[in-house]
Amino acid sequence: MYGSFFNHLSTNQCLPLLQSLIRSRSSRLGAQLHALFISSGVLSSAPGRGIVLSKLVVLYSLSGQPSRARQLFDRIPHRTPFLWNALIRGHAQSGLPLDALRLFARMVSSGLSPDYFTYPFALKACADLSLHRLGAQVHGKSLASGFDADGYVQNCLIAMYMRCGDTKAATKVFDLMTARSIVSWNTVIAGCCRNGFAREALGVFDRMMDAGVGVDEATVVSVLPACAHLKDLRRGRLVRKLVEERGLDAGSWVRNSLIDMYAKCGCLEEARKVFDGGQRERDVVAWTGMIGAYALHGRESEALALSRQMQSVGVRPNPVTVVAMLSALRSVAHGKCVHGWCVRLHLESDIIVETSLIDMYAKCSSTDMWLRVFSSGSRRTGTWNAVISGCCRRNGRAGDAIKYYRQMMAEGVRPDFATVLSLLPAYAESADSKQADNLHGCLIGMGFTAGVEVVTGLIDMYGKAGKLDVAWQLFSGLQVKDLVSWSAIIAGYGMHGHAKTAIGLFHRMLDSGVAPSEVTFTSMIYSCSHAGLVDEGLQLFDKLSKNAHGVKPNADHYACVVDLLGRAGRLREAYQLIAGMPFEPNHAVWGALLGACVIHENLELGELAAKRLFEIEPDNTGNYVLLGNIYAAVGRWEEVERVRSMMVRRGLRKAPGCSSSG
């Protein structure tokens, strides 16, 4: 019936039907119409055949069927730029960026000039594949073609460079623009924040405000993560005021970004006010954000209460909600409840839920449960990563992490970047140079040694294994040496008795413009302590006490300085330092003093330190043994027996190899 109808249709009558389907992106109806064109002979007649084929190419391209579009495209002898654009766009938007770039190259080699529609899709494909060099070549061609003043193309260039991680090139394109739209500003702000330049993102936002450019929801959603990252509550509140003044608070994305910003700035009450306010119903993202906010601050009971409230109002959680819930939990009992909830909702097989369950049970030290989840699960790369990471987090389980990695490889599961980053600390903890060499060779073979994070992990691993020559070679080969890589190489030299080299590297780091962190200062003072460089260690701590480089002393720093003074026999100074601490000393600080008292047989301060340790960690056998050793050293055998009796009353047993009787 339809065949006879189409036999009487002219090309001009077919085109409006196709145009209507193109607007609706209906591939199913398009395929039916295409079949009718074939059976009725519309595509056999020469007049108008090319136009109908071109329309079908556009229809298939825009409706997510690029392979069909490509087949028809190859049958058209005269291809217009519009047709090339449709095909390139279809491949780029269907997750086929490499094919899109090949088509772009074919278009150029055919003698046709790309236009302001072609370049954005080619640049998107470069960004999807992180092909920075090719993106730069496309950039050069766009300039040669006269598109240096085209705002649409320039915005796509900024987005491409940002997604390739080249913030400098993106900012240069932005600065050279003569007319910047709100999209230009938003793209730079979001890109800076995504690439870890939150402070620069806020600087661009300030310039935007000074230029009198109006903001929209995209601006707010781009700038609030920068405020959250820097914990800049003052700026975050100014953005919220702007949101209210401009009437931008109706959108769910803005509300969710405000919740996230307040949570990361530590203002849970304000986050809850944003969550409870607003005209629109709270979607699953808002509920997830608020549950995640409580989880971030360890508020387990509030997170659980909110999840129950979420269920009571009929909002179905998604996998991200479950992950947020699991991250809040500290008890196995609550973990099992949420686990059961996942099963009822059929979410337990989702990879991020599965890995979060393993991670949660590992954090709660429930070995049986995380092994059960892992053994009965998908055993995909992500779950192996969770197991390896869980072992690495628990002291003394580095060997287990390495064992699971080898089992993973034996089962033919290919590791990914996250596997390597989880595994490197385990090999570093093992401090085995032969194992370090073996792992390094495997990573080279699998192509994982190009990333800065992996090279830094290798530096740390070789440093702890004592292969400082290899660690230095890797460090020297880094194009960009960040704080983590500097800290790793400094710690490596410091822990193996090369304190003066570590100090020299520390000053070179400062000269290069990299500011030290708390961890860097800990490594430096530790190395000075073990090398007997008391004055140098005290000078570093003095700088720290004066808030040099924006770092304040923490308990680890005080413990290292107490150890430094204690090793030098300056126990009274060590005690005075503890007495003057601006916060309560922890077990590490008192433990360092007690250890020094054992070495120098100082009974008075040893008893004082032990008394405080018994209060802080009453079940730590080592503290009782150390005090007993001091008593034994000075011949106070009655006191040795008293300490033993204390241990018996508490049900504590002395570890093998320890002495409490001299």
VEXNU-871088 format. One record per residue (C-alpha): x, y, z. Coordinates in steps of 0.05 Angstrom, whole numbers, plus 5000, padded with zeros to 4 digits. Layout:
XYZ ...
***
This chain:
500050005000 505550495020 509650294960 504350524910 503551164950 510951324947 511151164873 507051794863 511252234910 516152714880 522852884913 520053554935 514453194971 519352715006 523753265033 518853575083 517652875113 525152785122 526053475151 520553335202 524152695224 530853055228 527753555277 524852995319 531252575315 526951955302 531651405277 526250865278 521351245234 527251475192 529350755178 522150575158 521851175112 528650985083 526150285068 520050565033 524451014991 528450414969 522349974953 518750534917 524850714875 525451424901 532951314910 533751014841 531651624802 537352094786 533652764797 533752944870 536952284892 543052644922 538553124961 534552544992 540952155009 543952785041 537752875085 538152145105 545552235123 543752825168 537952435199 542251825216 547952265241 543652665289 539652065314 545751665337 546751195278 553351435249 555050775214 548750815171 550051545157 557151365135 554650835086 549951325052 555151885054 560051465014 554751394958 554152144949 558952414896 558453164913 559153274988 557853965016 561154245079 554354195113 554253445100 561353345125 559553735188 553453305201 557452665194 563352915237 558353155289 554652495289 561052095302 563552585355 556852565393 556251805388 562651675425 566951565363 571852145368 577451795329 572751675270 570552405274 577852635268 579052175209 573052475174 575653175190 582352985158 578752705096 574753345090 580953775091 584653325042 578753354994 579954094986 574054345026 575154875080 572354725150 567655265176 565455505245 561154875253 566754385234 572154635282 568054565346 566553825332 573753685313 576154025376 571153625418 573952985389 581053205406 578853355477 575252685484 581752325466 586252825504 590052945438 593353595458 598253625400 592953485348 588353985381 593854505375 594554345301 587054435292 587755095329 593155315281 588855135221 582955525250 587356145256 589856065185 582656005162 580856675195 576956425255 581256775307 575557265322 569856755321 567256705392 564256015383 570655705357 574856065410 570355795466 571255085438 578855195437 578755405510 574654785528 579354325488 585654595521 582454555590 580253835580 587353665557 590053975621 593454565588 590755135630 596155605605 594255535531 586855585547 587956225587 592156515530 586456395480 581656725530 586157335541 586857445466 579357455454 576558135435 569357965454 568257475511 561357185523 558856915589 560456215560 567756425552 568356635625 564656015651 569055545610 575455845638 572855845710 570455125706 576854895670 581455215721 577654895778 577554205743 585154235733 586654405805 587455155798 581955365845 585256015865 586156215792 578856035780 576756535833 581357055803 577856975736 571157025771 573357685804 575457955735 568657745709 565058135764 569558745752 567958725678 560558755693 558958095659 552457795683 552757115716 548256515703 547155835735 553155555699 557656095729 555255935799 556055185790 563155305762 565555785817 562655445879 567254825874 573255305875 570655615939 569554925968 576554685949 579855285981 574955286040 573756016023 567256096062 567256856056 567356815980 562356255980 557456676020 558457255971 556756785913 550456565950 548357285960 549357395886 545056785872 539457065914 539957755884 539757485812 534256975826 538756385808 536955965869 531055595837 535555105799 537154445832 544454455807 545655125842 542554875907 546654235905 553054625892 551555075952 550454465996 557154185974 560754845985 558054946055 559554216073 566854266050 567654926087 565254576151 558454936156 553654356161 548154786191 548155266131 548454676084 542254386117 538655056112 539955056036 537554336033 531154466072 529655126035 527855265963 521455205923 522954585883 522453875908 529053585929 531753095877 536152495890 542452925877 540453405934 539152825983 545752495962 549553155971 546853266041 548152536062 555252616033 556053266073 554552896138 559152326116 564852806102 564653036175 563752346205 556552486226 554251766219 547651826257 545352436218 547152106151 543151486171 537151896195 537052286130 537351656088 531251386126 527652046114 529452006040 526151326035 519951556073 518552106022 519251615964 525851845934 529551255906 537051265920 542051175864 548950835868 552251505887 547451575946 549450885971 556851055964 555751696005 552151296058 557550756061 563051286068 559651546131 559450876167 564250676223 560550066251 559749386219 552549336245 550449966207 554449736147 550649086144 544049466147 545949906088 548649286052 541848956060 538649596034 543049545972 540848835960 533449015965 534449585915 538449125868 544449595871 549649125900 552248915832 553749635811 561349705808 561850325852 557150025904 560949365904 567649715913 564850175967 562149576006 569049256005 572149916025 567150026082 568249326112 575749406105 575450076143 571349726197 576649166200 571348646182 575848196141 570647636135 565448096106 569748446054 572547776032 565347516025 563248115983 569448055940 569047305931 561647305911 562147935869 564348105798 571848095812 572648665764 578649125765 575149615812 573749095865 580948835863 583149565872 578649625934 581748995964 588849215950 587449925977 584149636039 590249216055 594849816045 590850236094 591849736150 598749736180 602749106168 598348856111 602949076054 604548346040 597148186032 596248755982 602048475940 599047775945 592348005919 595648385862 599347755840 592847355845 589347895803 594647835749 594247065752 586747105739 587947535677 584748175705 588348765675 590449295727 588850025714 591750685738 588050645805 590949945817 597950205809 596850805855 593850335908 599549835900 605650285902 604950445977 604949695992 611449585954 614250215988 612449936057 615649266041 622349636027 624649045984 629149285928 628348645886 620748695889 621249435872 625249275809 620248735789 614249205797 617849765760 619149295701 611849075699 609349805700 613949985642 611349385602 604149585615 605350325598 603850605667 610251005678 608251635639 604051935695 607252395747 603352045803 606251365785 613451635778 612651975846 610251315876 616350965846 620951505876 617751375944 618350615935 625750635915 627251145969 624450696024 628050095994 634650475998 635950505922 637051255924 640751265857 634551005821 629951465861 634352055842 634451855768 626851825766 626252485803 631152835756 627152585696 620652935719 619053535676 614853845731 616953705803 611053815849 610753815925 609353065930 615352875887 619953355926 617353065992 618552355968 625852465948 627352876011 624252326056 628251786019 634952126033 632952316103 630851626127 637451316103 641951786142 643252306088 640352876128 644953406099 643053206028 635753226050 636753936077 640054146012 634253875972 629354226018 632654896003 632754735928 625254595932 624055275965 628355615912 624155285857 617855615885 614754995916 612255115987 613154546037 607454176070 606553886140 609153216113 615453556085 617153866153 615853196188 620752846141 625953386151 625753396227 625652636228 631852596185 635453106229 633552706291 636352056264 642752396239 643952766305 643253456272 639853766332 641054496316 638654416244 632454056267 630854596318 631855136266 626754796221 621854736278 622955466296 620955666225 614855216231 612855536298 613056216265 608055966213 613255976157 610455776089 603355766118 604355116156 602855046231 606154526276 602053896289 602753316337 607452936289 612253536287 612353576363 613552826368 619552886320 622553466360 621553096426 625152506394 630652966368 631953266437 631052596471 636352246428 641152816446 639752716520 636253386528 630253076563 628453676606 627954116543 623653586511 618853586570 618554346571 616754336497 611053856512 608654286570 608354896525 604454566468 598354966445 594154336442 593653686481 599653216468 597752546437 600551846446 606151966395 608852576433 608852226501 611351586468 617451956440 619152216510 618251536542 622751216490 628151736504 627451616579 628850866568 635251026530 637751526583 634651156643 630951776666 625951496717 622552156737 620352366667 619351646645 614151536700 610752186681 610452006607 608051296622 602451546667 599751986611 600451426560 596550946606 590851456605 591051566529 591950836507 591050376567 591349736525 598049876491 602649336518 608949696493 608150276541 608049806602 614149436576 618050086566 616550326637 618549636664 625049686626 626750356660 625250056729 629549446712 635349896688 635550256755 634549626796 627349766819 625049046816 618949136859 616449656809 617849176752 613248666786 607949206797 607949376723 607248636707 601348586754 598049186720 598648826653 595648186681 589648566711 588348876643 589048206607 595148446568 600547996543 607748196528 609548136455 615147626439 622047936439 620148496487 623248556556 620548836621 626048566666 632348856636 
***
